[in-house]
């Protein structure tokens, strides 16, 4: 029996299998390189207005190489540092080179020298389970919010350094620091909510207007208070500007799904995000002209901070499918962010740092503030305080 054809067939089969394995190894290697690419596979470049070549990793979007070269620029490496390793309720960057923050568990106020990194406790008045805090009068007074035993929100303000002049203010939901000794608040009752201003020096309050809508967030810049209805995937909400002196108001953004806003320091522009095709998309609105410009980026406006004509944004590396922003606010999902600078005029993206891929640290950044080329923020995952030199 001639077995030569049999052995030839076996040889051809083995050679084919080897070639297939080699090809598969090359393919897997290429996929690994793509997954490790820090620029191409960012996963949050919006596919609504940019060139798309296919599905990105983790539900993100790939962009064309040419598109990347035109719109993304790397900048020198940033320095990331944790300032406090316990949960905080809020912080304030003083005009001098220090930062104030409130310990979430005790309500104690600390001040840290940003040059020496030495922290000292300046207010030992205990306010248990503080979930939110603001500072007024360049940090001379602190306002802390906690949940009372009966479930109501209890707001207490006092002098930062000695804890004296403790004053309890019931029924306040949102609070926002303003100029000097004032802060804005939303007071919620069973029938209406009121926008008002509280002067911590005089301990007086002024009501600007009342609304049947009860859930608002606040931002205060100059004489402008931006009120935005709490966002939801399931609701169309709006935002209005209120003059803090006269109480006059104007609707500036109307009926948007998942609307989140971020007012510029000069109160002339609004960075906002809305849900389109189940993804958050960032826009800039010129308040005077009403013109809206897409930044061509998927992200949330409350994960950004203004710096002149640009914004620094913590953009999620991946966006799992879901009802945003609800599932993020409730903690059903958390993000691992990379930090980017976005020029709002030229729409140029400059990558600052990707903490997870470069340092092995996962950040879900909130409460961002830029001061003297330093970005301060909280990590939503554990509520700790961080800084990033940019």
C-alpha positions, 0 to 999 in steps of 0.5 A: 500500500502506498502511504506517501499521499497520506503522509503528504496530506498530514504534512500539509494539514500540520503546516496549515495549522501552524500558519493559522496559529502564527496568524492568530498570535499576530492578530492577538498581539496587534489587539493587545497593542491597540488596547494599550494605546493611550490615545487611540482607544480613549473610549470617550471620543464622541461618534456623533460628529467625528470620523468613526472607523469601528467599535472601540474597546469597552463600548468606546469609539475608535477615531481615525488616525488623521482625526487624532493628529488634528484634534489631540495634543499631548502636554507634559506629564502631570503630577498627581498627589493625594492630599487627604486619605480620608473622605471629605465633605468639601474643600476650598482653595484659599488665596494664600497657598493653603487648602481647607477641607472638612472631614466627612465623618466628624465635620472637623475643619483642616487646613493644609499648607500646599508647600509643606503638605502639613495639615492642622485641625483648625475647627474641632466642632463635631458635626457627625456625618457631614455629606456636603460643605462650603466655605465663605469669606475666603474660608473664614466661615464654613457651612456644613450639611448633615442628615438629622436623625429624623431624615431632614437635612440639617445645615450648620454654619460657624466660624472656621477656626474656632467653631463659634457662632453655630447656627442651624438652618433647616430645610435647605437642600442645595447650597452654593458659596457666593461673594464675600459672606453670602451663600445661595440656597434652595429651601424646600418645603412641602409645597414649594422650593425657594431660592434665597441668599444667606449672609453669614455675617449678618445672619440674614436671609433674602428670598429671591423667588419661589417655584413649584419645582423642588430639585435644583442645583446651584452655581454662583458666578458674579451676579449670576446664579445658575439654577439647573433642575436635577438631571435624569435620563428619564426627564427633560430638564431646564436651566435658568439664570437668576440675577442675585441683586434683582431676582430677575431670571431667564431660561437659558437652556430648555428641555434637555435630557440628562442636562448637567451644567457648568457656568464659566467664571465670567458667567458668559458661557455654559458648559453642559452635557446632555444625553444623545444616543444613550451617551453624554455629549458635551456642548458650549453655549454662549449665553448672549448669542444663544449659540451652541457648539458641540465639543465632539466629546462624550463626558459629563459637565460636572466632571470638568473645570473652567480655565480661561477659554478651556476646560479641564475634564475627567473623561471616563475611559469607558461608558458601560451601557445604562441610564446616564447620569442616574446610574452614576449618581446612585453609584451603580457604576463608577468610572476610571477617568483620564484627564484632558484639556479641551480648548473650547474655541479651537476644539483641540484636545490635550491629554494630561494624564491617564492615572490607571494606565500610567500609575495604576490608580483609578480615579472617578473625579468630581468637584473639580477646581483649577487654581494656579495651574493646579487641579483639585478634585475629589475621587468619588469612589472614596471621597478623598482629596487630590491635586494634579499639577497641570 
